[in-house]
């Protein structure tokens, strides 16, 4: 604890965002620079709270008070070492994690929480600028081979950990570029892709092999992987979108969010899309169904594509402005969250249930028919509240129902849990010998910080599994925790 009275003297502060009219004209990140002096001040707000609940609020158990203190004292190189001790990719979590650590901050009981996410990002960005982050290949190889299926945060974290333990790791990715959801699901205005690229390059230089355009179970045979590798780790994510089975769903112009968002990321990468498959909001009346982060990403993207109008609807009632009594500290609070996209435009509304879509003679969507409803679980329609809204493009951002079962999962014969995710034991081992699973494929739709944590834990379990096998070479003390 660098400054005993820091939390009493210094207010919480965040970087300012670029003007809305400016950022809607590009795809760059929205925040202005935040100077070193201000970052050190924010580190000084971290209290000597005795029991740092931020540790348990963070799925990675980040050593938050440690690196807050180091930042306050200007010991940035030490801070990145403490940060990397638990988190492979703080530049990702520092940008796109909703910061459950801040919700659990002891100071947040009575005051605004410590700006943990801001400080985390500041540490890692400075470390990259200073050249402190370099490849860390293992000193010796174990001779064991691991295939990782999926290159999202869980797969990348596991691959890096396993390689540093000395195993030969190959990552298979079905898309044409590495990065999974961070590449094609997160808009560039939240995570510019050069930030992803530099971390992938570090992992590659550590000795991990990446194979894009490799859809395991489709154009890559599952049995071939089982024959060639000692272990397979499945980290393919939760990609089955929740649909909306109402009349008119078959009309043209109604798309899942993950059909819409990746296209813009490809445009930002310089790709040319097939005009017949192009989904674009320019000049259109857009309706987004779903009030979560994915819906907000669709909103920000539609506004940057210069939509004529955008409405975002959520079936749940509007959350309270401050932490709900039902979610007291240190729980993740139920409360209204306003993302940067929400301040950029559009109309946001709650308690709306979609009834049907109607279209024109060409089979294209023209109208959404909806009604206001009461709270769950009944969602009773409010009498006389029916309304019709013109729509040219409808985006379904209703969440995900687990991994795609056809292909790899069916071919392996994996058991699923009650929610349709890949079932594992406490060591992340599936029902098939030598096959492990981590991330959203195992736990369901979740956060980037959970994915990294799962990848690290699965890697540690795989390392122990390989060390216990009779044909395994003798290994020294593992680097995995």
Buried (B, 14 or more C-beta within 10 A) or exposed (E): BBBEEBBEEBEBBEBEBBEEEEBBEEBEBBBEEBEEEBBBBBBBBBBEBEEBBBBEBBBBBBBBBBBBBBBBBEBBEBBBBBBBBBBBBBBBBBBBBBBBBBBBBBBBEEBBBBBBBBBBBBBBBBBBEEEBBEEBBBEEBBEBBBBBBBBBBBBBBBBBBBBBBBBBBBBBBBBEBBBBBBBBBBBBBBBBBEBBBEBBEBBBEBBBBBBBEBBBBEEBEBEEBBEEBBBBBBBBBBBBBBEBEBEBBEBEBBBBBBBBBBBBBBBBEEEEEEEEEEBBBEEBBBBBBBBBBBBBBBBBBBBBBEBBBBBBBBBBEEBBEEBBEEBEBBBEBBEEEEBBBBEBBBEBEBBBBBBEBBBEEEEBBBBBBBBBBEEEEEBEBEEEEEEEBEBBBBBBBBBBBBBBEEBBBEBBEBEBEEEBBBBBEEEBBBBBEBBBBBBBBBBBBBBBBBBBBBBBBBBBBBBEBBBEEEEBEEBEEBBBE
